Amino acid sequence: MALVNEQFLKLPESYLFSEIAKKVAAFKDTHPEARIIRLGIGDVTRPLPPTVIAALHRAVDEMADAATFRGYGPERGYDFLAEAIIRHDYEARGVKLSPTEIFISDGAKSDTGNIGDILSKDNRIAITDPVYPVYVDTNVMGCRAGDLLPDGHWSDIAYIPCCAENKFIPELPAEKPDVIYLCYPNNPTGTALTKSELKKWVDYALKNKVLILFDAAYEAFITEPDVPHSIYEIRGAKQVAIEFRSFSKTAGFTGLRCGYTVVPKELKGFRVNGEEVELNALWNRRQTTKFNGTAYIVQRAAEAIYTPQGQREVRANIAYYMNNARIIREGLAAAGLEVYGGVNAPYIWLKTPDGMGSWEFFAHLLYDCHVVGTPGVGFGPGGEGYLRLTAFGNTPDVEEAIERIKEWKM
């Protein structure tokens, strides 16, 4: 008799974005004439940069020649990409890393979900609320969440409120956790932490031996100078933090799948008896056992974004999306709606009007405006009363969507 992992049975019936897809499909069945504009799921719409396409073609040609063919690659990733990452993403910001501290993967979602493999199920987890659902769901699967309470919280997870009252800047937890998830620039609220605000968290972690899991997937969208692109810009962070990065939104790799995780050698976890253990070694062991590495041609494509031409092309795409964010933010504010984010991130966090619930407002936008957003409550109880919009659409569609919402609201 094969017993199941009953933790999966504790999860809501479907993943947030699967539920949205079902509702949109049902609407299309009954309204086939409607032209739906999707500003919900954060999938990119701009094609891959030309420099990336050229690198892909070259790598494919290499795979067709016995002299340059590549079979199994290193599970941690090729040094050519790790070294490019270090030069451009870290050394330029005064951060020193070695290639053995970089782990190339198929994306930040995978790594933020899988990192729990090297952590004890007895750890007390803390998350901001609202939060990216993967952080919660994977800890449910990993036996760290306890039970789902009637109010939508999990009994064994510590929640750190992010709300309008604190300007979506989380306060240090009242009770010490063992592991804290931070995502900045933030998904879903689109807000960011300044260097001084992030330093408070690093100092707290150093003092209390807390591990920070820092999701920096949206760092490329930062526009303000006082917002750090990496947690390692903060002194001491390499002793307490793992950082996750993604090429999905930065370079349009949602279809290629590539990202990386930084696990510094000086970062330590602990055995029950207090003995220190190098987390880099544990993550390397996990990856070599469960992961066969990111495809060679994809890693060559990722390397290409670090060339001067690749950087220009990537920045142009990011500017395109951030212009969309401006259109959404300014348009909704002009309609009298309360909006956050969209300055250092491609997400706009919208307060629902007239006290509507998140799913109620989602339905109004879908049925009355034919626009799809993401209900805030899908990101946790703290998201109730909000809706997330993304800037990853085509500009004409974004402009039309905002006009539809303004007409409906006014």
C-alpha positions in Angstrom: 0.0 0.0 0.0 1.6 3.3 -1.2 1.0 6.0 1.4 0.8 9.6 0.2 2.4 12.7 1.6 -0.7 14.0 3.4 0.8 17.5 3.6 -0.3 17.9 0.0 -3.9 17.2 1.0 -3.7 20.2 3.3 -3.1 22.6 0.4 -5.9 24.5 -1.3 -7.4 22.5 -4.1 -5.6 24.4 -6.8 -2.6 26.8 -7.3 -3.7 30.4 -7.4 -3.0 30.9 -11.1 -4.7 27.7 -12.1 -7.8 28.9 -10.4 -7.6 32.2 -12.3 -7.2 30.3 -15.5 -10.3 28.3 -14.8 -12.4 31.4 -14.2 -11.2 33.1 -17.3 -11.8 30.0 -19.4 -15.4 29.8 -18.0 -15.9 33.4 -18.9 -14.7 32.9 -22.5 -17.0 30.0 -22.9 -20.0 32.2 -22.2 -18.6 35.4 -23.8 -16.6 34.3 -26.9 -16.9 37.7 -28.4 -15.0 39.4 -25.5 -11.4 40.6 -26.1 -9.8 39.8 -22.8 -6.7 41.7 -21.8 -4.5 39.8 -19.3 -2.6 41.7 -16.7 -2.7 39.0 -14.1 0.0 36.3 -14.4 3.5 37.9 -14.7 4.5 36.3 -18.0 6.5 38.4 -20.4 5.3 39.4 -23.9 8.4 40.9 -25.5 10.4 38.4 -27.6 13.9 37.3 -26.6 16.6 39.8 -27.3 18.4 39.3 -30.6 21.7 38.7 -28.9 20.1 35.9 -27.0 18.7 34.4 -30.1 22.0 34.5 -31.8 23.7 32.8 -28.9 21.1 30.1 -28.9 21.7 29.4 -32.6 25.5 29.2 -32.0 25.0 26.8 -29.2 22.6 24.6 -31.2 25.2 24.5 -34.0 27.8 23.4 -31.4 25.5 20.6 -30.4 25.4 19.4 -34.0 29.2 19.0 -34.2 30.9 16.1 -32.6 33.9 18.3 -31.8 31.9 20.8 -29.8 28.9 18.6 -28.6 28.1 18.8 -24.9 26.6 16.0 -22.9 25.9 16.1 -19.2 27.1 19.4 -17.8 28.1 20.3 -14.2 25.0 20.3 -12.0 26.1 23.6 -10.5 26.3 25.2 -13.9 29.1 26.1 -16.3 31.8 28.5 -15.1 31.4 30.7 -18.2 28.0 31.8 -17.0 28.9 31.9 -13.3 31.9 34.1 -14.0 29.7 36.4 -16.1 27.2 36.7 -13.3 29.9 37.5 -10.8 31.5 40.2 -12.9 28.3 42.0 -13.9 25.8 41.4 -11.1 28.1 41.4 -8.1 31.6 42.8 -8.6 30.1 45.9 -10.2 28.4 46.4 -6.8 31.4 45.7 -4.7 30.4 42.1 -3.8 33.0 39.4 -4.1 31.9 35.8 -4.9 33.5 32.7 -6.4 31.9 30.5 -9.1 31.4 27.7 -6.5 29.0 29.9 -4.7 26.8 30.3 -7.8 24.3 27.5 -8.7 22.6 27.8 -12.1 19.1 26.4 -12.2 15.9 26.4 -14.2 14.5 29.4 -12.3 14.0 31.1 -8.9 10.6 29.4 -8.4 12.3 26.0 -8.4 15.1 27.0 -6.1 12.9 28.9 -3.6 10.7 25.8 -3.5 13.5 23.3 -3.3 15.7 25.1 -0.8 13.7 23.5 2.0 15.3 20.2 1.2 18.4 21.2 3.1 16.5 22.6 6.1 15.0 20.8 9.0 11.2 20.5 9.2 11.5 21.8 12.8 12.5 25.3 11.6 10.1 28.1 12.5 9.4 29.9 9.2 8.5 33.6 8.9 7.0 35.2 5.8 5.7 38.6 4.9 1.9 38.8 4.4 0.9 39.1 1.5 3.5 36.9 0.0 4.4 34.9 -3.1 2.4 31.6 -2.6 5.3 29.2 -3.4 7.0 30.1 -0.1 4.0 29.0 1.8 2.9 26.0 -0.2 6.4 24.4 -0.3 6.7 24.7 3.5 3.3 23.0 3.8 4.7 20.2 1.7 7.8 20.2 3.9 5.9 19.8 7.1 6.7 23.2 8.5 3.4 25.0 8.2 1.1 23.2 10.6 -2.6 23.4 9.9 -4.7 25.8 7.9 -6.7 28.0 10.2 -10.2 29.5 9.4 -8.7 32.9 8.9 -6.4 31.7 6.1 -3.2 31.6 8.2 -1.1 28.5 8.8 -0.7 27.6 12.5 3.1 27.1 12.5 4.1 30.0 10.2 5.0 33.4 11.6 3.3 36.2 9.6 4.9 39.6 9.2 2.2 42.1 8.1 2.8 44.3 5.1 0.0 46.8 4.8 -0.9 50.3 3.9 -0.5 51.4 7.6 3.2 50.5 7.5 3.6 51.4 3.8 4.2 47.8 3.0 7.5 47.9 4.8 7.7 44.9 7.2 8.7 45.3 10.8 11.1 42.9 12.5 9.2 39.9 13.9 8.2 40.1 17.6 9.1 36.4 18.1 12.4 35.0 16.7 12.0 32.6 13.7 14.7 30.4 12.3 14.1 31.3 8.6 12.7 34.4 7.0 11.6 34.8 3.4 12.1 38.3 2.0 11.3 39.2 -1.7 12.4 42.7 -2.7 11.5 44.4 -5.0 8.3 42.7 -3.7 5.9 40.4 -5.4 3.0 41.1 -5.1 3.0 44.6 -3.7 5.6 46.1 -6.1 7.3 47.9 -3.2 11.0 47.9 -2.3 13.3 48.3 0.7 16.0 51.0 0.9 19.5 50.0 1.9 19.0 51.2 5.5 15.7 49.2 5.8 17.3 46.0 4.5 20.3 46.5 6.8 17.9 46.2 9.8 17.0 42.7 8.6 20.6 41.6 8.1 21.6 43.0 11.5 18.7 41.2 13.1 19.7 37.9 11.4 23.3 38.2 12.4 22.3 38.9 16.0 19.8 36.0 16.2 21.3 33.4 13.9 18.4 33.6 11.5 18.6 32.5 7.9 17.3 35.0 5.3 16.0 33.5 2.0 16.2 36.6 -0.2 14.3 36.5 -3.5 15.8 39.2 -5.8 14.1 38.1 -9.0 13.0 41.7 -9.8 16.2 43.6 -9.0 16.7 44.6 -12.7 13.5 46.7 -12.5 14.9 49.0 -9.7 15.0 52.7 -10.6 15.7 54.4 -7.3 19.4 54.8 -6.3 18.9 53.9 -2.6 17.3 50.5 -3.3 19.9 47.7 -3.1 20.0 45.2 -6.0 21.5 42.4 -3.8 21.3 41.7 -0.2 25.1 41.2 -0.3 25.5 44.9 -0.7 24.8 44.9 3.1 27.8 44.2 5.2 27.6 40.8 6.9 24.8 39.5 4.6 26.9 36.6 3.2 26.9 35.1 6.8 23.1 35.0 6.9 21.5 35.0 3.5 20.9 32.9 0.4 19.9 35.0 -2.7 17.8 33.8 -5.6 17.9 35.4 -9.0 16.0 34.8 -12.3 16.4 35.6 -15.9 12.7 35.1 -16.5 11.5 38.7 -16.3 15.0 40.3 -16.7 15.6 38.8 -20.1 12.4 37.2 -21.1 13.4 33.7 -20.2 10.0 32.5 -19.0 10.0 30.0 -21.8 13.7 29.1 -21.7 13.9 28.7 -17.9 17.1 29.9 -16.3 18.0 31.5 -13.0 20.6 31.1 -10.2 21.0 30.9 -6.5 23.9 32.3 -4.5 24.9 30.3 -1.4 28.1 31.9 0.2 30.7 29.6 1.6 30.7 31.5 4.9 27.0 30.9 5.4 26.3 28.3 8.1 23.4 26.3 9.3 23.3 24.3 12.5 22.8 20.7 13.7 20.6 20.1 16.8 23.7 20.1 19.0 24.8 23.6 17.7 27.5 22.4 15.4 27.9 24.6 12.3 27.3 23.1 8.9 28.2 24.8 5.5 25.0 25.3 3.6 26.8 25.6 0.3 28.0 22.0 0.6 24.5 20.8 1.5 22.9 22.6 -1.5 25.6 21.3 -3.8 24.8 17.8 -2.5 21.1 18.3 -3.1 21.6 19.6 -6.6 24.0 16.9 -7.7 21.5 14.3 -6.5 18.2 15.7 -7.7 19.1 18.1 -10.6 21.0 17.4 -13.8 21.8 20.9 -14.6 20.4 23.6 -16.9 20.7 23.0 -20.6 24.0 24.1 -22.2 22.3 26.1 -24.9 20.2 28.0 -22.3 23.2 28.8 -20.3 24.9 30.2 -23.4 21.8 32.3 -24.1 22.0 33.6 -20.5 25.7 34.4 -20.9 24.8 36.5 -23.9 22.7 39.0 -21.9 25.9 40.1 -20.2 27.5 41.3 -23.4 27.4 45.1 -24.1 24.8 44.6 -26.8 22.9 42.1 -24.7 22.7 44.6 -21.8 21.4 47.3 -24.1 18.7 45.0 -25.4 17.7 43.8 -22.0 17.5 47.3 -20.6 15.3 48.3 -23.5 12.8 45.6 -22.7 12.8 46.5 -19.0 12.2 50.1 -19.9 9.3 49.0 -22.1 7.7 47.2 -19.2 8.4 49.9 -16.7 6.7 52.4 -19.0 3.7 50.1 -18.8 3.9 50.2 -15.1 3.9 54.0 -15.2 0.8 53.9 -17.4 -1.0 51.6 -15.1 0.0 53.4 -11.9 -0.8 56.9 -13.1 -4.0 55.9 -15.0 -5.5 54.2 -12.0 -4.4 57.0 -9.6 -6.1 59.5 -11.9 -9.3 57.4 -11.7 -9.2 57.9 -7.9 -7.9 54.4 -7.0 -5.3 53.7 -4.3 -2.2 52.2 -5.9 1.2 51.1 -4.7 4.3 49.8 -6.5 5.2 50.1 -10.1 8.3 52.3 -9.4 11.0 49.6 -8.6 9.0 46.6 -9.7 6.8 45.5 -12.6 3.8 45.0 -10.3 1.1 47.4 -9.2 -0.8 46.7 -6.0 -4.3 48.1 -6.3 -6.7 48.7 -3.3 -10.1 47.4 -4.3 -12.8 50.2 -4.4 -15.9 50.4 -2.2 -14.7 47.8 0.2 -15.0 45.0 -2.3 -13.3 41.6 -1.6 -10.4 40.6 -3.9 -12.3 37.9 -5.8 -15.4 40.2 -6.1 -13.2 42.9 -7.7 -11.5 40.3 -9.9 -15.0 39.3 -11.2 -16.0 43.0 -11.9 -12.8 43.6 -13.9 -13.3 40.4 -15.8 -17.0 40.7 -16.6 -17.3 44.5 -16.8 -13.9 45.5 -18.2 -12.7 42.2 -19.7 -9.4 42.7 -17.9 -7.7 40.0 -15.8 -5.8 40.8 -12.6 -4.7 38.6 -9.7 -6.8 38.7 -6.5 -4.7 39.9 -3.6 -6.1 37.4 -1.2 -4.4 34.7 -3.3 -1.1 36.0 -1.8 -2.3 35.4 1.8 -4.9 36.9 4.2 -3.0 40.2 4.2 -3.8 40.6 0.5 -7.6 40.7 1.0 -9.0 43.9 -0.4 -6.3 44.3 -3.0 -5.6 43.2 -6.6 -2.3 42.8 -8.4 -1.7 44.0 -11.9 1.4 43.3 -13.9 3.2 45.5 -16.4 4.2 42.6 -18.8 1.6 43.2 -21.4 1.9 45.0 -24.8 1.7 48.8 -24.4 -1.5 49.2 -26.6 -3.3 46.6 -24.6 -2.2 48.1 -21.3 -3.4 51.5 -22.4 -6.7 50.1 -23.5 -7.1 48.1 -20.2 -6.6 51.2 -18.1 -9.1 53.2 -20.2 -11.6 50.4 -19.7 -11.1 50.5 -16.0 -11.3 54.3 -15.8 -14.5 54.3 -17.8 -16.0 51.6 -15.5 -14.8 53.4 -12.3 -15.9 56.8 -13.3 
